[in-house]
Amino acid sequence: MACPICSKPSVPAYRPFCSKRCADVDLAKWLRGDYVIPGAPLEDLPGDADAKNAPPRDDFRD
């Protein structure tokens, strides 16, 4: 199986990738939102506007 990032042969330790670098590149793409499922966008759900307009919370603990 070829690495989906660079097309080199995959390595069992990082399968389906060939290296940690390619695995990290793929993770970064997920985190940036580069991967999307095609389709119509979802409409805002009731209550979402309240959450978007709420002030930031500072009562959380580390």
mmCIF file of the N, C-alpha and C atoms, coordinates in Angstrom:
data_MODEL
# 
_entry.id   MODEL 
# 
loop_
_atom_site.group_PDB 
_atom_site.id 
_atom_site.type_symbol 
_atom_site.label_atom_id 
_atom_site.label_alt_id 
_atom_site.label_comp_id 
_atom_site.label_asym_id 
_atom_site.label_entity_id 
_atom_site.label_seq_id 
_atom_site.pdbx_PDB_ins_code 
_atom_site.Cartn_x 
_atom_site.Cartn_y 
_atom_site.Cartn_z 
_atom_site.occupancy 
_atom_site.B_iso_or_equiv 
_atom_site.pdbx_formal_charge 
_atom_site.auth_seq_id 
_atom_site.auth_comp_id 
_atom_site.auth_asym_id 
_atom_site.auth_atom_id 
_atom_site.pdbx_PDB_model_num 
ATOM 1   N N  . MET A 1 1  ? 0.844   -1.171 0.000  1.00 0.00 ? 1  MET A N  1 
ATOM 2   C CA . MET A 1 1  ? 0.000   0.000  0.000  1.00 0.00 ? 1  MET A CA 1 
ATOM 3   C C  . MET A 1 1  ? 0.895   1.244  0.000  1.00 0.00 ? 1  MET A C  1 
ATOM 4   N N  . ALA A 1 2  ? 0.524   2.228  -0.769 1.00 0.00 ? 2  ALA A N  1 
ATOM 5   C CA . ALA A 1 2  ? 1.304   3.461  -0.866 1.00 0.00 ? 2  ALA A CA 1 
ATOM 6   C C  . ALA A 1 2  ? 0.807   4.487  0.148  1.00 0.00 ? 2  ALA A C  1 
ATOM 7   N N  . CYS A 1 3  ? 1.726   5.286  0.649  1.00 0.00 ? 3  CYS A N  1 
ATOM 8   C CA . CYS A 1 3  ? 1.405   6.364  1.581  1.00 0.00 ? 3  CYS A CA 1 
ATOM 9   C C  . CYS A 1 3  ? 0.478   7.359  0.879  1.00 0.00 ? 3  CYS A C  1 
ATOM 10  N N  . PRO A 1 4  ? -0.639  7.739  1.505  1.00 0.00 ? 4  PRO A N  1 
ATOM 11  C CA . PRO A 1 4  ? -1.568  8.667  0.854  1.00 0.00 ? 4  PRO A CA 1 
ATOM 12  C C  . PRO A 1 4  ? -1.032  10.098 0.749  1.00 0.00 ? 4  PRO A C  1 
ATOM 13  N N  . ILE A 1 5  ? 0.053   10.409 1.445  1.00 0.00 ? 5  ILE A N  1 
ATOM 14  C CA . ILE A 1 5  ? 0.620   11.750 1.404  1.00 0.00 ? 5  ILE A CA 1 
ATOM 15  C C  . ILE A 1 5  ? 1.701   11.864 0.327  1.00 0.00 ? 5  ILE A C  1 
ATOM 16  N N  . CYS A 1 6  ? 2.659   10.927 0.330  1.00 0.00 ? 6  CYS A N  1 
ATOM 17  C CA . CYS A 1 6  ? 3.795   11.061 -0.597 1.00 0.00 ? 6  CYS A CA 1 
ATOM 18  C C  . CYS A 1 6  ? 3.937   9.915  -1.595 1.00 0.00 ? 6  CYS A C  1 
ATOM 19  N N  . SER A 1 7  ? 3.114   8.898  -1.486 1.00 0.00 ? 7  SER A N  1 
ATOM 20  C CA . SER A 1 7  ? 3.093   7.732  -2.391 1.00 0.00 ? 7  SER A CA 1 
ATOM 21  C C  . SER A 1 7  ? 4.256   6.765  -2.212 1.00 0.00 ? 7  SER A C  1 
ATOM 22  N N  . LYS A 1 8  ? 5.071   6.933  -1.180 1.00 0.00 ? 8  LYS A N  1 
ATOM 23  C CA . LYS A 1 8  ? 6.110   5.936  -0.880 1.00 0.00 ? 8  LYS A CA 1 
ATOM 24  C C  . LYS A 1 8  ? 5.431   4.722  -0.255 1.00 0.00 ? 8  LYS A C  1 
ATOM 25  N N  . PRO A 1 9  ? 6.128   3.581  -0.217 1.00 0.00 ? 9  PRO A N  1 
ATOM 26  C CA . PRO A 1 9  ? 5.524   2.400  0.423  1.00 0.00 ? 9  PRO A CA 1 
ATOM 27  C C  . PRO A 1 9  ? 5.258   2.664  1.908  1.00 0.00 ? 9  PRO A C  1 
ATOM 28  N N  . SER A 1 10 ? 4.133   2.170  2.402  1.00 0.00 ? 10 SER A N  1 
ATOM 29  C CA . SER A 1 10 ? 3.804   2.396  3.807  1.00 0.00 ? 10 SER A CA 1 
ATOM 30  C C  . SER A 1 10 ? 4.666   1.513  4.704  1.00 0.00 ? 10 SER A C  1 
ATOM 31  N N  . VAL A 1 11 ? 4.791   1.931  5.961  1.00 0.00 ? 11 VAL A N  1 
ATOM 32  C CA . VAL A 1 11 ? 5.575   1.224  6.970  1.00 0.00 ? 11 VAL A CA 1 
ATOM 33  C C  . VAL A 1 11 ? 4.587   0.747  8.038  1.00 0.00 ? 11 VAL A C  1 
ATOM 34  N N  . PRO A 1 12 ? 4.676   -0.514 8.476  1.00 0.00 ? 12 PRO A N  1 
ATOM 35  C CA . PRO A 1 12 ? 3.692   -1.023 9.439  1.00 0.00 ? 12 PRO A CA 1 
ATOM 36  C C  . PRO A 1 12 ? 3.529   -0.157 10.689 1.00 0.00 ? 12 PRO A C  1 
ATOM 37  N N  . ALA A 1 13 ? 4.578   0.445  11.184 1.00 0.00 ? 13 ALA A N  1 
ATOM 38  C CA . ALA A 1 13 ? 4.483   1.254  12.403 1.00 0.00 ? 13 ALA A CA 1 
ATOM 39  C C  . ALA A 1 13 ? 3.631   2.503  12.202 1.00 0.00 ? 13 ALA A C  1 
ATOM 40  N N  . TYR A 1 14 ? 3.553   3.002  10.980 1.00 0.00 ? 14 TYR A N  1 
ATOM 41  C CA . TYR A 1 14 ? 2.805   4.230  10.698 1.00 0.00 ? 14 TYR A CA 1 
ATOM 42  C C  . TYR A 1 14 ? 1.686   4.017  9.684  1.00 0.00 ? 14 TYR A C  1 
ATOM 43  N N  . ARG A 1 15 ? 1.332   2.767  9.416  1.00 0.00 ? 15 ARG A N  1 
ATOM 44  C CA . ARG A 1 15 ? 0.350   2.448  8.402  1.00 0.00 ? 15 ARG A CA 1 
ATOM 45  C C  . ARG A 1 15 ? -0.914  3.275  8.535  1.00 0.00 ? 15 ARG A C  1 
ATOM 46  N N  . PRO A 1 16 ? -1.424  3.863  7.528  1.00 0.00 ? 16 PRO A N  1 
ATOM 47  C CA . PRO A 1 16 ? -1.121  3.682  6.111  1.00 0.00 ? 16 PRO A CA 1 
ATOM 48  C C  . PRO A 1 16 ? -0.020  4.611  5.596  1.00 0.00 ? 16 PRO A C  1 
ATOM 49  N N  . PHE A 1 17 ? 0.672   5.303  6.499  1.00 0.00 ? 17 PHE A N  1 
ATOM 50  C CA . PHE A 1 17 ? 1.697   6.268  6.094  1.00 0.00 ? 17 PHE A CA 1 
ATOM 51  C C  . PHE A 1 17 ? 3.064   5.613  6.061  1.00 0.00 ? 17 PHE A C  1 
ATOM 52  N N  . CYS A 1 18 ? 4.036   6.350  5.498  1.00 0.00 ? 18 CYS A N  1 
ATOM 53  C CA . CYS A 1 18 ? 5.389   5.822  5.398  1.00 0.00 ? 18 CYS A CA 1 
ATOM 54  C C  . CYS A 1 18 ? 6.268   6.300  6.544  1.00 0.00 ? 18 CYS A C  1 
ATOM 55  N N  . SER A 1 19 ? 5.835   7.348  7.251  1.00 0.00 ? 19 SER A N  1 
ATOM 56  C CA . SER A 1 19 ? 6.658   7.917  8.323  1.00 0.00 ? 19 SER A CA 1 
ATOM 57  C C  . SER A 1 19 ? 5.791   8.737  9.268  1.00 0.00 ? 19 SER A C  1 
ATOM 58  N N  . LYS A 1 20 ? 6.377   9.101  10.398 1.00 0.00 ? 20 LYS A N  1 
ATOM 59  C CA . LYS A 1 20 ? 5.688   9.973  11.350 1.00 0.00 ? 20 LYS A CA 1 
ATOM 60  C C  . LYS A 1 20 ? 5.412   11.328 10.702 1.00 0.00 ? 20 LYS A C  1 
ATOM 61  N N  . ARG A 1 21 ? 6.332   11.793 9.886  1.00 0.00 ? 21 ARG A N  1 
ATOM 62  C CA . ARG A 1 21 ? 6.142   13.085 9.223  1.00 0.00 ? 21 ARG A CA 1 
ATOM 63  C C  . ARG A 1 21 ? 4.867   13.097 8.384  1.00 0.00 ? 21 ARG A C  1 
ATOM 64  N N  . CYS A 1 22 ? 4.674   12.067 7.574  1.00 0.00 ? 22 CYS A N  1 
ATOM 65  C CA . CYS A 1 22 ? 3.474   12.009 6.737  1.00 0.00 ? 22 CYS A CA 1 
ATOM 66  C C  . CYS A 1 22 ? 2.219   11.848 7.591  1.00 0.00 ? 22 CYS A C  1 
ATOM 67  N N  . ALA A 1 23 ? 2.300   11.101 8.680  1.00 0.00 ? 23 ALA A N  1 
ATOM 68  C CA . ALA A 1 23 ? 1.164   10.980 9.589  1.00 0.00 ? 23 ALA A CA 1 
ATOM 69  C C  . ALA A 1 23 ? 0.828   12.344 10.191 1.00 0.00 ? 23 ALA A C  1 
ATOM 70  N N  . ASP A 1 24 ? 1.854   13.109 10.555 1.00 0.00 ? 24 ASP A N  1 
ATOM 71  C CA . ASP A 1 24 ? 1.638   14.444 11.120 1.00 0.00 ? 24 ASP A CA 1 
ATOM 72  C C  . ASP A 1 24 ? 1.077   15.414 10.085 1.00 0.00 ? 24 ASP A C  1 
ATOM 73  N N  . VAL A 1 25 ? 1.516   15.300 8.847  1.00 0.00 ? 25 VAL A N  1 
ATOM 74  C CA . VAL A 1 25 ? 0.979   16.142 7.771  1.00 0.00 ? 25 VAL A CA 1 
ATOM 75  C C  . VAL A 1 25 ? -0.517  15.860 7.616  1.00 0.00 ? 25 VAL A C  1 
ATOM 76  N N  . ASP A 1 26 ? -0.903  14.590 7.653  1.00 0.00 ? 26 ASP A N  1 
ATOM 77  C CA . ASP A 1 26 ? -2.308  14.220 7.531  1.00 0.00 ? 26 ASP A CA 1 
ATOM 78  C C  . ASP A 1 26 ? -3.109  14.746 8.722  1.00 0.00 ? 26 ASP A C  1 
ATOM 79  N N  . LEU A 1 27 ? -2.571  14.625 9.927  1.00 0.00 ? 27 LEU A N  1 
ATOM 80  C CA . LEU A 1 27 ? -3.256  15.141 11.111 1.00 0.00 ? 27 LEU A CA 1 
ATOM 81  C C  . LEU A 1 27 ? -3.457  16.650 10.999 1.00 0.00 ? 27 LEU A C  1 
ATOM 82  N N  . ALA A 1 28 ? -2.450  17.370 10.538 1.00 0.00 ? 28 ALA A N  1 
ATOM 83  C CA . ALA A 1 28 ? -2.565  18.820 10.373 1.00 0.00 ? 28 ALA A CA 1 
ATOM 84  C C  . ALA A 1 28 ? -3.667  19.166 9.379  1.00 0.00 ? 28 ALA A C  1 
ATOM 85  N N  . LYS A 1 29 ? -3.803  18.378 8.324  1.00 0.00 ? 29 LYS A N  1 
ATOM 86  C CA . LYS A 1 29 ? -4.872  18.630 7.355  1.00 0.00 ? 29 LYS A CA 1 
ATOM 87  C C  . LYS A 1 29 ? -6.243  18.457 7.997  1.00 0.00 ? 29 LYS A C  1 
ATOM 88  N N  . TRP A 1 30 ? -6.392  17.437 8.854  1.00 0.00 ? 30 TRP A N  1 
ATOM 89  C CA . TRP A 1 30 ? -7.663  17.246 9.556  1.00 0.00 ? 30 TRP A CA 1 
ATOM 90  C C  . TRP A 1 30 ? -7.934  18.423 10.482 1.00 0.00 ? 30 TRP A C  1 
ATOM 91  N N  . LEU A 1 31 ? -6.923  18.843 11.235 1.00 0.00 ? 31 LEU A N  1 
ATOM 92  C CA . LEU A 1 31 ? -7.111  19.914 12.214 1.00 0.00 ? 31 LEU A CA 1 
ATOM 93  C C  . LEU A 1 31 ? -7.408  21.258 11.561 1.00 0.00 ? 31 LEU A C  1 
ATOM 94  N N  . ARG A 1 32 ? -6.847  21.512 10.375 1.00 0.00 ? 32 ARG A N  1 
ATOM 95  C CA . ARG A 1 32 ? -7.117  22.753 9.651  1.00 0.00 ? 32 ARG A CA 1 
ATOM 96  C C  . ARG A 1 32 ? -8.476  22.736 8.970  1.00 0.00 ? 32 ARG A C  1 
ATOM 97  N N  . GLY A 1 33 ? -9.071  21.560 8.842  1.00 0.00 ? 33 GLY A N  1 
ATOM 98  C CA . GLY A 1 33 ? -10.356 21.452 8.161  1.00 0.00 ? 33 GLY A CA 1 
ATOM 99  C C  . GLY A 1 33 ? -10.214 21.295 6.661  1.00 0.00 ? 33 GLY A C  1 
ATOM 100 N N  . ASP A 1 34 ? -9.036  20.846 6.204  1.00 0.00 ? 34 ASP A N  1 
ATOM 101 C CA . ASP A 1 34 ? -8.838  20.653 4.764  1.00 0.00 ? 34 ASP A CA 1 
ATOM 102 C C  . ASP A 1 34 ? -9.667  19.493 4.215  1.00 0.00 ? 34 ASP A C  1 
ATOM 103 N N  . TYR A 1 35 ? -9.970  18.504 5.047  1.00 0.00 ? 35 TYR A N  1 
ATOM 104 C CA . TYR A 1 35 ? -10.783 17.373 4.615  1.00 0.00 ? 35 TYR A CA 1 
ATOM 105 C C  . TYR A 1 35 ? -12.242 17.683 4.946  1.00 0.00 ? 35 TYR A C  1 
ATOM 106 N N  . VAL A 1 36 ? -13.091 17.578 3.954  1.00 0.00 ? 36 VAL A N  1 
ATOM 107 C CA . VAL A 1 36 ? -14.518 17.808 4.169  1.00 0.00 ? 36 VAL A CA 1 
ATOM 108 C C  . VAL A 1 36 ? -15.306 16.718 3.461  1.00 0.00 ? 36 VAL A C  1 
ATOM 109 N N  . ILE A 1 37 ? -16.465 16.461 3.977  1.00 0.00 ? 37 ILE A N  1 
ATOM 110 C CA . ILE A 1 37 ? -17.381 15.526 3.332  1.00 0.00 ? 37 ILE A CA 1 
ATOM 111 C C  . ILE A 1 37 ? -18.279 16.349 2.423  1.00 0.00 ? 37 ILE A C  1 
ATOM 112 N N  . PRO A 1 38 ? -18.323 16.037 1.119  1.00 0.00 ? 38 PRO A N  1 
ATOM 113 C CA . PRO A 1 38 ? -19.131 16.839 0.213  1.00 0.00 ? 38 PRO A CA 1 
ATOM 114 C C  . PRO A 1 38 ? -20.611 16.744 0.557  1.00 0.00 ? 38 PRO A C  1 
ATOM 115 N N  . GLY A 1 39 ? -21.284 17.832 0.354  1.00 0.00 ? 39 GLY A N  1 
ATOM 116 C CA . GLY A 1 39 ? -22.718 17.868 0.592  1.00 0.00 ? 39 GLY A CA 1 
ATOM 117 C C  . GLY A 1 39 ? -23.151 19.276 0.954  1.00 0.00 ? 39 GLY A C  1 
ATOM 118 N N  . ALA A 1 40 ? -24.429 19.424 1.105  1.00 0.00 ? 40 ALA A N  1 
ATOM 119 C CA . ALA A 1 40 ? -24.982 20.727 1.469  1.00 0.00 ? 40 ALA A CA 1 
ATOM 120 C C  . ALA A 1 40 ? -24.598 21.051 2.909  1.00 0.00 ? 40 ALA A C  1 
ATOM 121 N N  . PRO A 1 41 ? -24.320 22.320 3.199  1.00 0.00 ? 41 PRO A N  1 
ATOM 122 C CA . PRO A 1 41 ? -23.976 22.680 4.568  1.00 0.00 ? 41 PRO A CA 1 
ATOM 123 C C  . PRO A 1 41 ? -25.177 22.495 5.499  1.00 0.00 ? 41 PRO A C  1 
ATOM 124 N N  . LEU A 1 42 ? -24.891 22.159 6.734  1.00 0.00 ? 42 LEU A N  1 
ATOM 125 C CA . LEU A 1 42 ? -25.946 21.997 7.721  1.00 0.00 ? 42 LEU A CA 1 
ATOM 126 C C  . LEU A 1 42 ? -26.473 23.357 8.145  1.00 0.00 ? 42 LEU A C  1 
ATOM 127 N N  . GLU A 1 43 ? -27.743 23.414 8.420  1.00 0.00 ? 43 GLU A N  1 
ATOM 128 C CA . GLU A 1 43 ? -28.317 24.651 8.932  1.00 0.00 ? 43 GLU A CA 1 
ATOM 129 C C  . GLU A 1 43 ? -27.953 24.769 10.409 1.00 0.00 ? 43 GLU A C  1 
ATOM 130 N N  . ASP A 1 44 ? -27.930 26.003 10.903 1.00 0.00 ? 44 ASP A N  1 
ATOM 131 C CA . ASP A 1 44 ? -27.663 26.206 12.322 1.00 0.00 ? 44 ASP A CA 1 
ATOM 132 C C  . ASP A 1 44 ? -28.754 25.538 13.143 1.00 0.00 ? 44 ASP A C  1 
ATOM 133 N N  . LEU A 1 45 ? -28.345 24.868 14.188 1.00 0.00 ? 45 LEU A N  1 
ATOM 134 C CA . LEU A 1 45 ? -29.299 24.212 15.067 1.00 0.00 ? 45 LEU A CA 1 
ATOM 135 C C  . LEU A 1 45 ? -29.827 25.213 16.089 1.00 0.00 ? 45 LEU A C  1 
ATOM 136 N N  . PRO A 1 46 ? -31.032 25.020 16.563 1.00 0.00 ? 46 PRO A N  1 
ATOM 137 C CA . PRO A 1 46 ? -31.547 25.921 17.597 1.00 0.00 ? 46 PRO A CA 1 
ATOM 138 C C  . PRO A 1 46 ? -30.618 25.911 18.810 1.00 0.00 ? 46 PRO A C  1 
ATOM 139 N N  . GLY A 1 47 ? -30.346 27.073 19.336 1.00 0.00 ? 47 GLY A N  1 
ATOM 140 C CA . GLY A 1 47 ? -29.452 27.169 20.487 1.00 0.00 ? 47 GLY A CA 1 
ATOM 141 C C  . GLY A 1 47 ? -28.022 27.472 20.119 1.00 0.00 ? 47 GLY A C  1 
ATOM 142 N N  . ASP A 1 48 ? -27.633 27.274 18.863 1.00 0.00 ? 48 ASP A N  1 
ATOM 143 C CA . ASP A 1 48 ? -26.259 27.562 18.449 1.00 0.00 ? 48 ASP A CA 1 
ATOM 144 C C  . ASP A 1 48 ? -25.951 29.050 18.542 1.00 0.00 ? 48 ASP A C  1 
ATOM 145 N N  . ALA A 1 49 ? -26.909 29.894 18.221 1.00 0.00 ? 49 ALA A N  1 
ATOM 146 C CA . ALA A 1 49 ? -26.681 31.339 18.270 1.00 0.00 ? 49 ALA A CA 1 
ATOM 147 C C  . ALA A 1 49 ? -26.376 31.773 19.693 1.00 0.00 ? 49 ALA A C  1 
ATOM 148 N N  . ASP A 1 50 ? -27.052 31.177 20.672 1.00 0.00 ? 50 ASP A N  1 
ATOM 149 C CA . ASP A 1 50 ? -26.791 31.517 22.068 1.00 0.00 ? 50 ASP A CA 1 
ATOM 150 C C  . ASP A 1 50 ? -25.360 31.168 22.452 1.00 0.00 ? 50 ASP A C  1 
ATOM 151 N N  . ALA A 1 51 ? -24.880 30.013 22.014 1.00 0.00 ? 51 ALA A N  1 
ATOM 152 C CA . ALA A 1 51 ? -23.522 29.594 22.356 1.00 0.00 ? 51 ALA A CA 1 
ATOM 153 C C  . ALA A 1 51 ? -22.488 30.484 21.671 1.00 0.00 ? 51 ALA A C  1 
ATOM 154 N N  . LYS A 1 52 ? -22.764 30.906 20.442 1.00 0.00 ? 52 LYS A N  1 
ATOM 155 C CA . LYS A 1 52 ? -21.812 31.750 19.716 1.00 0.00 ? 52 LYS A CA 1 
ATOM 156 C C  . LYS A 1 52 ? -21.715 33.140 20.326 1.00 0.00 ? 52 LYS A C  1 
ATOM 157 N N  . ASN A 1 53 ? -22.809 33.638 20.906 1.00 0.00 ? 53 ASN A N  1 
ATOM 158 C CA . ASN A 1 53 ? -22.837 34.994 21.452 1.00 0.00 ? 53 ASN A CA 1 
ATOM 159 C C  . ASN A 1 53 ? -22.512 35.050 22.939 1.00 0.00 ? 53 ASN A C  1 
ATOM 160 N N  . ALA A 1 54 ? -22.314 33.917 23.559 1.00 0.00 ? 54 ALA A N  1 
ATOM 161 C CA . ALA A 1 54 ? -22.039 33.884 24.991 1.00 0.00 ? 54 ALA A CA 1 
ATOM 162 C C  . ALA A 1 54 ? -20.628 34.403 25.274 1.00 0.00 ? 54 ALA A C  1 
ATOM 163 N N  . PRO A 1 55 ? -20.428 35.080 26.405 1.00 0.00 ? 55 PRO A N  1 
ATOM 164 C CA . PRO A 1 55 ? -19.078 35.537 26.750 1.00 0.00 ? 55 PRO A CA 1 
ATOM 165 C C  . PRO A 1 55 ? -18.189 34.339 27.072 1.00 0.00 ? 55 PRO A C  1 
ATOM 166 N N  . PRO A 1 56 ? -16.877 34.472 26.893 1.00 0.00 ? 56 PRO A N  1 
ATOM 167 C CA . PRO A 1 56 ? -15.986 33.348 27.183 1.00 0.00 ? 56 PRO A CA 1 
ATOM 168 C C  . PRO A 1 56 ? -16.039 32.991 28.669 1.00 0.00 ? 56 PRO A C  1 
ATOM 169 N N  . ARG A 1 57 ? -15.925 31.723 28.942 1.00 0.00 ? 57 ARG A N  1 
ATOM 170 C CA . ARG A 1 57 ? -15.956 31.265 30.330 1.00 0.00 ? 57 ARG A CA 1 
ATOM 171 C C  . ARG A 1 57 ? -14.558 31.271 30.908 1.00 0.00 ? 57 ARG A C  1 
ATOM 172 N N  . ASP A 1 58 ? -14.444 31.672 32.148 1.00 0.00 ? 58 ASP A N  1 
ATOM 173 C CA . ASP A 1 58 ? -13.147 31.631 32.818 1.00 0.00 ? 58 ASP A CA 1 
ATOM 174 C C  . ASP A 1 58 ? -13.211 30.827 34.108 1.00 0.00 ? 58 ASP A C  1 
ATOM 175 N N  . ASP A 1 59 ? -14.267 30.000 34.245 1.00 0.00 ? 59 ASP A N  1 
ATOM 176 C CA . ASP A 1 59 ? -14.435 29.229 35.468 1.00 0.00 ? 59 ASP A CA 1 
ATOM 177 C C  . ASP A 1 59 ? -13.937 27.776 35.332 1.00 0.00 ? 59 ASP A C  1 
ATOM 178 N N  . PHE A 1 60 ? -13.183 27.493 34.288 1.00 0.00 ? 60 PHE A N  1 
ATOM 179 C CA . PHE A 1 60 ? -12.660 26.143 34.115 1.00 0.00 ? 60 PHE A CA 1 
ATOM 180 C C  . PHE A 1 60 ? -11.356 25.982 34.883 1.00 0.00 ? 60 PHE A C  1 
ATOM 181 N N  . ARG A 1 61 ? -11.035 24.746 35.175 1.00 0.00 ? 61 ARG A N  1 
ATOM 182 C CA . ARG A 1 61 ? -9.794  24.446 35.917 1.00 0.00 ? 61 ARG A CA 1 
ATOM 183 C C  . ARG A 1 61 ? -8.858  23.647 35.017 1.00 0.00 ? 61 ARG A C  1 
ATOM 184 N N  . ASP A 1 62 ? -7.577  23.827 35.218 1.00 0.00 ? 62 ASP A N  1 
ATOM 185 C CA . ASP A 1 62 ? -6.573  23.086 34.435 1.00 0.00 ? 62 ASP A CA 1 
ATOM 186 C C  . ASP A 1 62 ? -6.452  21.678 34.891 1.00 0.00 ? 62 ASP A C  1 
# 
